[in-house]
Amino acid sequence: MSNTVTASTHAMSDDELLTMVQEASFQYYWDGAEPNSGMGRESIPGNPDLIAVGGSGFGIMSLVVGAERGFAPREEIVQRMLRITHYLAHADRFHGAWPHFLSGSTGEMLPNFGEYDNGADLVETSFLMEGLLAARGYFTRDTPEERRLRDEITELWKGVEWDWFRATPNRDALYWHWSPDFAFHIANRLKGWNEVMITYMLAIASPTHPAPASIYYTGWASQGDPSRKFGEVHSYYDIPVWMNSNGSPGPLFFTHYSFMGYDPHGVRDKFADYFDNNRNTSLVQQKYAIENPMHFKDYSADSWGMSAVTGPHGYREYKPFTQDDGTLAPTAALGAYAYTPGPSLAALKHFYRDLGAEAWDVYGFRNAFNVTEDWYSPGELALNQGPQTVMIENGRTGLVWRSFMSNPEIPAMQKAIGFVGDAKQ
C-alpha cells in the first residue's frame, strides 16, 4: 500500500491559470507524444501510431513555449526536436512535402482519408514548417546541439518543392494534394478565407523552390474570380469583419492556424489588417454567444467559441449563423487570447471553474462540449491543443511571433507580396 496522500485547492491568479492551461496543453506533445518520432499523435485517445503532421507543427511551437517557461528542461526539448527532425528527414515525402498522416513507428504515409490521399498534403506541410521555422528562430544558442538543430530545420525547409504544387491548367494557384499514383486528382485549389494563408506565404518565402508572389492574389485572394469578394467588409452586431466564409466570419481556427507563427501586427496587405480582422471575428463569436439566437444552453459572454471539432454528431466546421448545434470548443476562445485577452480569460475561468472535470483532462481542455445535449468530448486533438499554448503565449509575451518572424525569409516574403506598414503603428 502507498502512503496516504492529501490535496487541496487553492486560489490562483490570472497568470497562474493561464500558465496552467498552457502547460497542460504542452504535455499533449511532451508526455503524450509518439515515442519513436517525438511527434504529436492525431488524437488522444486514438490510434497511438497515427501522427498528425500539421498538429505536430503546432506541437513544435508548443515546445518553444515549454522551453521558455520551463515546462521541461531546454536541453531535453532540444533533444526532442532533434529526434523530430531526424524522423522527418527519413519519413515519406513527395516533392519535399509530407502527407497528412504518418506512421510514428515506421515513417510511412498513412492514407487515412481514402485511396487518393496517398501522397503530399501541402497545407499540413505548411503548418509543420511554420512550427519548424519558429523553432529555428528560437533555438539560437551557440551550442553544438542548437546549431545542429537549426541546420537540420534549414535542410527540411529547403527540400519542400512548393512550386511543384502549382498544378494545371492555369498554374496561378497552389493545390492541396499530390499523389504519385493519382497526381492532382483531388484538385483542391487553395483559396481563402480559411487556414491556407500560411501556405501561400511559405511558398513565396521558400529559398529554393519559391512560387511567384503573384499567386498570393490569383490563388489566395482569388482575384479574377468575380464570384469571390475577397476583403469586402461585412458588419455583424456593428462589428466590422473584412474576411468572411459563406455568410459567416468563419470558425476561429481561420484566425489561429496561419497566425500562430506569423505575426499580423504592423503590416497589412491591400485587403485587410489581419490583427483587426481576427480580433473582431473573435468578438463577433462572443457577441453571437451572448445573443444566442438558437437558444442553446451555456452560451454567454463567458462561454463562447466555435471552431472545427468533433461534436456529438461528428466532425463539423462550427461557425456562427450557418453551422451551430450548441457545440463549443475551448481551443476557439483560448486560441483567441492573443486578440481578445479579456473575453478569452473569462471563458477560461468558466470552462475550468464551472464545467470542471467535464471539460478538463490531463492534457488540458477537452476537444469540445455541448451542454444542451449533455455531451463532452472524451479526449483531445493535436490541432486543438497547440493553439491554446501558443496563442496564449503570443498574447502574453509575443514569443512565438518573434521567433517565427526573425527568420530572414519572412520580411522578404512580405516585401515581395506588397505588404505595407500599418497606419496605426
ROTIMI-296333 format. One record per residue (C-alpha): x, y, z; residue in three letters; residue number from 1. Coordinates in Angstrom, 2 decimals. Layout:
BEGIN
        xx        yy        zz   resn   resi
         X         Y         Z    ALA    NUM
...
! end
This chain:
BEGIN
        xx        yy        zz   resn   resi
      0.00      0.00      0.00    MET      1
      1.20      3.50     -0.77    SER      2
      1.36      6.29      1.75    ASN      3
     -1.80      8.34      2.18    THR      4
     -1.78     11.49      0.06    VAL      5
     -3.88     14.57      0.60    THR      6
     -4.55     17.52     -1.68    ALA      7
     -6.50     20.74     -1.56    SER      8
     -7.49     23.51     -3.91    THR      9
     -6.04     26.98     -3.70    HIS     10
     -6.78     30.37     -5.18    ALA     11
     -4.95     31.03     -8.45    MET     12
     -4.05     34.34    -10.03    SER     13
     -4.90     35.02    -13.64    ASP     14
     -1.28     34.43    -14.62    ASP     15
     -1.24     31.10    -12.79    GLU     16
     -4.41     30.00    -14.56    LEU     17
     -3.01     30.92    -17.96    LEU     18
      0.25     29.11    -17.28    THR     19
     -1.62     26.05    -16.01    MET     20
     -3.61     25.80    -19.26    VAL     21
     -0.50     26.32    -21.37    GLN     22
      1.46     23.64    -19.54    GLU     23
     -1.36     21.10    -19.66    ALA     24
     -1.73     21.52    -23.42    SER     25
      2.07     21.41    -23.82    PHE     26
      2.04     17.99    -22.16    GLN     27
     -0.07     16.64    -25.04    TYR     28
      3.08     16.95    -27.19    TYR     29
      5.56     16.12    -24.43    TRP     30
      4.31     13.24    -22.31    ASP     31
      1.68     12.31    -24.90    GLY     32
      3.99     12.26    -27.94    ALA     33
      4.56      9.18    -30.06    GLU     34
      7.86      7.84    -28.66    PRO     35
      9.77      6.90    -31.82    ASN     36
      9.16     10.10    -33.78    SER     37
      8.64     12.56    -30.93    GLY     38
      5.70     13.89    -32.97    MET     39
      2.15     14.64    -31.90    GLY     40
     -0.49     11.96    -32.17    ARG     41
     -3.61     12.83    -34.14    GLU     42
     -5.82     12.36    -31.08    SER     43
     -5.67     11.03    -27.54    ILE     44
     -7.31      8.58    -27.11    PRO     45
     -6.90      7.25    -30.63    GLY     46
     -4.57      5.23    -32.82    ASN     47
     -1.25      5.56    -30.96    PRO     48
      0.76      5.23    -34.20    ASP     49
     -1.16      7.86    -36.20    LEU     50
      0.95     11.02    -36.42    ILE     51
     -0.65     14.36    -37.30    ALA     52
      1.84     16.27    -39.45    VAL     53
      0.14     19.67    -39.14    GLY     54
     -0.75     19.17    -35.49    GLY     55
      2.90     18.33    -34.86    SER     56
      3.85     21.73    -36.24    GLY     57
      1.62     23.25    -33.57    PHE     58
      3.27     20.92    -31.09    GLY     59
      6.72     22.19    -32.06    ILE     60
      5.60     25.74    -31.35    MET     61
      4.29     24.47    -28.01    SER     62
      7.75     23.04    -27.29    LEU     63
      9.19     26.51    -27.88    VAL     64
      6.82     27.87    -25.25    VAL     65
      7.68     24.99    -22.93    GLY     66
     11.40     25.73    -23.23    ALA     67
     10.87     29.40    -22.43    GLU     68
      8.57     28.77    -19.48    ARG     69
     10.49     25.81    -18.08    GLY     70
      7.77     23.22    -18.56    PHE     71
     10.64     20.86    -19.39    ALA     72
     14.42     21.47    -19.46    PRO     73
     15.55     23.32    -22.57    ARG     74
     18.25     20.72    -23.26    GLU     75
     15.71     17.91    -23.22    GLU     76
     13.41     19.84    -25.53    ILE     77
     16.30     20.37    -27.96    VAL     78
     16.94     16.62    -27.93    GLN     79
     13.26     16.01    -28.63    ARG     80
     13.44     18.46    -31.52    MET     81
     16.46     16.63    -32.95    LEU     82
     14.52     13.38    -32.75    ARG     83
     11.71     15.06    -34.69    ILE     84
     13.97     16.48    -37.41    THR     85
     15.76     13.13    -37.82    HIS     86
     12.41     11.38    -38.15    TYR     87
     11.10     13.91    -40.67    LEU     88
     14.24     13.63    -42.80    ALA     89
     13.64      9.89    -43.19    HIS     90
      9.83      9.83    -43.34    ALA     91
      7.86      9.59    -46.58    ASP     92
      7.94     12.81    -48.59    ARG     93
      6.60     13.70    -52.01    PHE     94
      8.44     16.52    -53.76    HIS     95
      9.61     17.50    -50.31    GLY     96
      6.14     17.71    -48.77    ALA     97
      4.86     15.33    -46.12    TRP     98
      1.46     13.60    -46.14    PRO     99
     -1.36     14.45    -43.76    HIS    100
     -0.65     11.38    -41.61    PHE    101
      2.46      9.32    -40.93    LEU    102
      3.14      6.15    -39.01    SER    103
      5.12      7.12    -35.96    GLY    104
      6.89      3.79    -35.82    SER    105
      7.87      3.49    -39.50    THR    106
      7.65      6.97    -41.04    GLY    107
      5.40      5.63    -43.78    GLU    108
      2.49      7.56    -45.23    MET    109
     -0.94      6.51    -43.94    LEU    110
     -3.83      7.24    -46.38    PRO    111
     -6.33      7.86    -43.61    ASN    112
     -8.76      9.74    -45.86    PHE    113
     -9.02      7.16    -48.62    GLY    114
     -7.05      5.82    -51.55    GLU    115
     -6.49      9.18    -53.26    TYR    116
     -4.94     10.61    -50.09    ASP    117
     -1.72      8.66    -50.60    ASN    118
      0.75     11.46    -51.17    GLY    119
      1.65     15.00    -50.24    ALA    120
     -0.51     17.36    -48.21    ASP    121
      0.82     20.87    -48.77    LEU    122
     -1.34     22.56    -46.12    VAL    123
     -0.33     20.16    -43.34    GLU    124
      3.26     20.59    -44.52    THR    125
      2.91     24.36    -44.15    SER    126
      1.66     24.02    -40.56    PHE    127
      4.63     21.75    -39.81    LEU    128
      7.08     24.15    -41.43    MET    129
      5.55     27.09    -39.55    GLU    130
      6.47     25.29    -36.36    GLY    131
      9.94     24.29    -37.56    LEU    132
     10.78     27.85    -38.59    LEU    133
      9.57     29.17    -35.23    ALA    134
     11.91     26.66    -33.59    ALA    135
     14.79     27.71    -35.86    ARG    136
     14.19     31.31    -34.80    GLY    137
     14.04     30.42    -31.10    TYR    138
     16.83     27.88    -30.54    PHE    139
     19.66     30.26    -31.41    THR    140
     22.25     29.49    -28.75    ARG    141
     25.77     28.76    -29.92    ASP    142
     25.86     25.16    -28.77    THR    143
     26.55     22.10    -30.94    PRO    144
     23.03     20.78    -30.40    GLU    145
     21.21     24.00    -31.23    GLU    146
     23.45     24.68    -34.26    ARG    147
     22.72     21.18    -35.50    ARG    148
     19.00     21.68    -34.95    LEU    149
     18.99     24.92    -36.94    ARG    150
     20.92     23.25    -39.77    ASP    151
     18.56     20.27    -39.90    GLU    152
     15.48     22.51    -39.97    ILE    153
     17.04     24.53    -42.79    THR    154
     17.60     21.37    -44.85    GLU    155
     13.99     20.29    -44.36    LEU    156
     12.82     23.78    -45.31    TRP    157
     14.92     23.81    -48.47    LYS    158
     13.59     20.42    -49.50    GLY    159
      9.93     21.40    -49.93    VAL    160
      9.16     21.93    -53.62    GLU    161
      6.42     24.50    -53.17    TRP    162
      6.41     25.44    -56.84    ASP    163
      5.57     21.83    -57.80    TRP    164
      2.12     22.33    -56.31    PHE    165
      1.16     24.93    -58.93    ARG    166
     -0.94     22.40    -60.83    ALA    167
     -2.50     22.73    -64.26    THR    168
     -4.40     24.17    -66.01    PRO    169
     -3.51     27.80    -65.21    ASN    170
     -0.75     27.42    -62.66    ARG    171
     -1.99     30.56    -60.90    ASP    172
     -2.66     28.92    -57.53    ALA    173
     -1.42     26.19    -55.21    LEU    174
     -3.13     22.84    -54.91    TYR    175
     -3.56     20.95    -51.66    TRP    176
     -2.73     17.32    -52.57    HIS    177
     -0.45     15.44    -54.92    TRP    178
     -0.24     11.66    -55.25    SER    179
      2.41      9.61    -57.04    PRO    180
     -0.42      7.40    -58.32    ASP    181
     -3.22      9.92    -58.92    PHE    182
     -1.30     13.19    -59.41    ALA    183
     -3.61     16.18    -58.73    PHE    184
     -6.76     14.08    -58.94    HIS    185
     -8.21     15.60    -55.75    ILE    186
     -7.83     19.02    -57.44    ALA    187
     -8.36     21.07    -54.29    ASN    188
     -7.32     24.58    -55.30    ARG    189
     -6.22     26.63    -52.30    LEU    190
     -8.15     29.86    -51.92    LYS    191
     -9.11     31.92    -48.88    GLY    192
    -10.59     32.97    -46.45    TRP    193
     -9.57     29.87    -44.49    ASN    194
     -6.47     28.29    -42.95    GLU    195
     -4.23     28.36    -46.04    VAL    196
     -2.78     31.88    -45.88    MET    197
      0.39     30.47    -44.30    ILE    198
      0.74     28.01    -47.19    THR    199
      0.96     30.82    -49.72    TYR    200
      3.30     32.84    -47.53    MET    201
      5.75     29.98    -47.08    LEU    202
      5.58     29.03    -50.76    ALA    203
      6.56     32.59    -51.70    ILE    204
      9.22     32.72    -48.95    ALA    205
     10.96     29.48    -49.97    SER    206
     14.70     29.96    -50.54    PRO    207
     14.92     27.06    -53.02    THR    208
     11.54     26.34    -54.66    HIS    209
      9.55     29.58    -54.45    PRO    210
      6.21     30.26    -56.02    ALA    211
      5.79     33.72    -57.54    PRO    212
      4.31     36.39    -55.32    ALA    213
      1.54     36.92    -57.87    SER    214
     -0.22     33.72    -56.77    ILE    215
     -0.98     35.37    -53.43    TYR    216
     -3.50     37.40    -55.41    TYR    217
     -4.65     34.92    -58.05    THR    218
     -4.75     31.98    -55.64    GLY    219
     -5.19     33.01    -52.01    TRP    220
     -7.28     36.09    -52.82    ALA    221
     -8.91     34.62    -55.96    SER    222
     -8.56     37.90    -57.83    GLN    223
    -10.04     37.48    -61.26    GLY    224
    -12.89     35.36    -59.92    ASP    225
    -15.95     37.66    -59.90    PRO    226
    -17.81     35.29    -57.57    SER    227
    -15.37     35.91    -54.72    ARG    228
    -15.40     39.22    -52.86    LYS    229
    -12.11     38.98    -51.00    PHE    230
    -11.60     41.61    -48.33    GLY    231
    -15.14     43.00    -48.62    GLU    232
    -16.16     44.35    -45.23    VAL    233
    -19.23     42.93    -43.52    HIS    234
    -20.73     44.04    -40.22    SER    235
    -22.03     41.66    -37.56    TYR    236
    -23.54     43.26    -34.45    TYR    237
    -21.96     46.52    -35.67    ASP    238
    -18.51     44.89    -35.60    ILE    239
    -16.68     45.14    -38.96    PRO    240
    -15.04     42.00    -40.35    VAL    241
    -13.05     42.02    -43.58    TRP    242
    -12.85     38.26    -44.17    MET    243
    -15.97     36.12    -44.49    ASN    244
    -16.90     32.50    -45.12    SER    245
    -20.24     31.92    -46.84    ASN    246
    -22.39     34.15    -44.66    GLY    247
    -20.28     33.91    -41.51    SER    248
    -16.99     35.35    -40.23    PRO    249
    -15.98     31.68    -40.09    GLY    250
    -14.72     29.28    -37.45    PRO    251
    -11.95     30.65    -35.25    LEU    252
     -9.27     28.26    -36.46    PHE    253
     -9.08     30.52    -39.53    PHE    254
     -7.68     33.19    -37.20    THR    255
     -5.27     30.80    -35.45    HIS    256
     -3.53     28.36    -37.76    TYR    257
     -1.76     30.84    -40.05    SER    258
     -1.11     33.26    -37.22    PHE    259
      0.48     31.08    -34.56    MET    260
      3.88     31.90    -36.03    GLY    261
      3.07     34.72    -38.43    TYR    262
      2.53     37.98    -36.52    ASP    263
     -0.27     40.08    -38.05    PRO    264
      0.84     43.24    -36.23    HIS    265
      2.46     46.12    -38.02    GLY    266
      1.89     45.27    -41.69    VAL    267
     -1.09     44.50    -43.87    ARG    268
     -1.92     43.59    -47.43    ASP    269
     -4.37     45.60    -49.52    LYS    270
     -7.34     43.58    -48.30    PHE    271
     -7.25     43.76    -44.51    ALA    272
     -5.44     44.42    -41.29    ASP    273
     -5.43     40.81    -40.13    TYR    274
     -4.96     41.59    -36.46    PHE    275
     -8.06     43.80    -36.53    ASP    276
     -9.94     41.23    -38.59    ASN    277
     -9.03     38.36    -36.26    ASN    278
     -9.82     40.34    -33.12    ARG    279
    -13.19     41.43    -34.48    ASN    280
    -14.01     37.90    -35.66    THR    281
    -13.40     36.71    -32.10    SER    282
    -15.59     39.48    -30.70    LEU    283
    -18.37     38.56    -33.12    VAL    284
    -18.25     35.00    -31.80    GLN    285
    -18.56     36.22    -28.22    GLN    286
    -21.45     38.51    -29.17    LYS    287
    -23.14     35.65    -31.01    TYR    288
    -22.97     33.56    -27.83    ALA    289
    -24.45     36.43    -25.83    ILE    290
    -27.31     36.85    -28.29    GLU    291
    -27.67     33.04    -28.58    ASN    292
    -30.20     33.14    -31.45    PRO    293
    -30.83     29.37    -31.32    MET    294
    -31.22     29.29    -27.52    HIS    295
    -28.60     26.68    -26.67    PHE    296
    -27.58     26.04    -23.08    LYS    297
    -24.43     27.62    -21.65    ASP    298
    -23.92     30.26    -24.32    TYR    299
    -22.90     33.56    -22.72    SER    300
    -20.23     36.26    -22.59    ALA    301
    -18.10     33.76    -20.64    ASP    302
    -18.96     30.69    -22.71    SER    303
    -18.26     31.11    -26.39    TRP    304
    -16.05     29.95    -29.23    GLY    305
    -16.69     27.82    -32.31    MET    306
    -14.17     26.03    -34.47    SER    307
    -13.60     22.80    -36.40    ALA    308
    -14.03     19.99    -33.89    VAL    309
    -15.70     16.64    -33.39    THR    310
    -19.06     17.30    -31.77    GLY    311
    -21.81     14.94    -30.64    PRO    312
    -22.80     14.26    -34.26    HIS    313
    -19.36     14.05    -35.84    GLY    314
    -16.74     16.41    -37.16    TYR    315
    -18.05     19.84    -38.16    ARG    316
    -16.70     23.24    -39.08    GLU    317
    -18.79     25.10    -36.48    TYR    318
    -19.32     28.81    -37.07    LYS    319
    -21.88     31.49    -36.17    PRO    320
    -25.08     31.91    -38.17    PHE    321
    -24.59     28.97    -40.54    THR    322
    -23.31     25.89    -38.60    GLN    323
    -24.33     25.70    -34.96    ASP    324
    -25.75     22.83    -32.92    ASP    325
    -24.73     24.00    -29.46    GLY    326
    -21.13     22.72    -29.62    THR    327
    -18.40     24.98    -28.25    LEU    328
    -14.64     24.43    -28.46    ALA    329
    -12.28     25.67    -25.73    PRO    330
     -9.50     25.95    -28.32    THR    331
    -11.55     28.62    -30.11    ALA    332
    -11.92     31.07    -27.22    ALA    333
     -8.49     30.35    -25.69    LEU    334
     -6.73     30.46    -29.05    GLY    335
     -8.19     33.95    -29.40    ALA    336
     -6.32     35.15    -26.29    TYR    337
     -3.76     36.92    -28.46    ALA    338
     -6.58     39.08    -29.86    TYR    339
     -9.15     39.25    -27.03    THR    340
     -7.40     38.59    -23.71    PRO    341
    -10.30     39.75    -21.52    GLY    342
    -13.09     37.69    -23.12    PRO    343
    -10.76     34.70    -23.53    SER    344
     -9.70     34.74    -19.89    LEU    345
    -13.34     34.95    -18.82    ALA    346
    -14.07     31.85    -20.93    ALA    347
    -11.09     30.03    -19.44    LEU    348
    -12.38     30.65    -15.92    LYS    349
    -15.86     29.46    -16.82    HIS    350
    -14.68     26.31    -18.58    PHE    351
    -12.33     25.40    -15.73    TYR    352
    -14.25     26.50    -12.66    ARG    353
    -17.85     25.89    -13.70    ASP    354
    -17.62     22.94    -16.08    LEU    355
    -14.69     21.44    -14.21    GLY    356
    -13.82     17.81    -14.82    ALA    357
    -16.40     17.55    -17.59    GLU    358
    -14.30     19.91    -19.72    ALA    359
    -10.81     19.40    -18.26    TRP    360
     -8.49     16.44    -18.74    ASP    361
     -4.84     15.51    -18.17    VAL    362
     -3.86     17.37    -21.38    TYR    363
     -5.92     20.46    -20.69    GLY    364
     -9.33     21.35    -22.02    PHE    365
    -11.13     18.68    -23.97    ARG    366
    -11.75     19.00    -27.67    ASN    367
    -15.35     20.27    -27.38    ALA    368
    -18.55     20.13    -25.37    PHE    369
    -22.29     20.55    -25.89    ASN    370
    -24.16     21.33    -22.68    VAL    371
    -27.52     21.28    -24.46    THR    372
    -27.02     17.60    -25.24    GLU    373
    -25.02     16.89    -22.05    ASP    374
    -22.10     15.79    -24.24    TRP    375
    -18.39     16.26    -23.56    TYR    376
    -15.56     15.14    -25.79    SER    377
    -13.70     12.07    -24.50    PRO    378
    -10.28     13.45    -25.39    GLY    379
     -8.07     15.93    -27.20    GLU    380
     -6.84     16.60    -30.73    LEU    381
     -3.36     17.67    -31.87    ALA    382
     -4.70     20.57    -33.94    LEU    383
     -6.62     21.95    -30.96    ASN    384
     -4.20     21.75    -28.03    GLN    385
     -1.40     23.70    -29.69    GLY    386
     -3.30     26.94    -30.29    PRO    387
     -4.03     27.17    -26.57    GLN    388
     -0.38     27.01    -25.53    THR    389
      0.89     29.12    -28.41    VAL    390
     -1.72     31.86    -28.79    MET    391
     -1.93     32.44    -25.05    ILE    392
      1.84     32.93    -25.12    GLU    393
      1.63     35.28    -28.09    ASN    394
     -0.91     37.31    -26.16    GLY    395
      1.26     37.35    -23.04    ARG    396
      4.75     37.90    -24.50    THR    397
      4.67     37.57    -28.30    GLY    398
      7.32     34.83    -28.02    LEU    399
      6.33     32.56    -30.92    VAL    400
      5.54     35.53    -33.15    TRP    401
      9.04     36.96    -32.54    ARG    402
     10.68     33.60    -33.10    SER    403
      8.97     32.92    -36.42    PHE    404
      9.28     36.46    -37.73    MET    405
     13.03     36.50    -37.02    SER    406
     13.61     34.21    -40.00    ASN    407
     15.02     36.42    -42.78    PRO    408
     12.82     34.84    -45.46    GLU    409
      9.66     36.24    -43.84    ILE    410
     10.25     40.00    -44.25    PRO    411
     11.46     39.32    -47.80    ALA    412
      8.21     37.47    -48.49    MET    413
      6.15     40.35    -47.12    GLN    414
      8.00     42.78    -49.37    LYS    415
      7.53     40.57    -52.42    ALA    416
      3.77     40.34    -51.85    ILE    417
      3.47     44.07    -51.26    GLY    418
      2.59     44.28    -47.60    PHE    419
      2.65     47.85    -46.29    VAL    420
      3.07     49.37    -42.88    GLY    421
      0.02     49.54    -40.67    ASP    422
     -1.08     53.15    -40.29    ALA    423
     -1.80     52.52    -36.59    LYS    424
      1.84     51.68    -35.85    GLN    425
! end
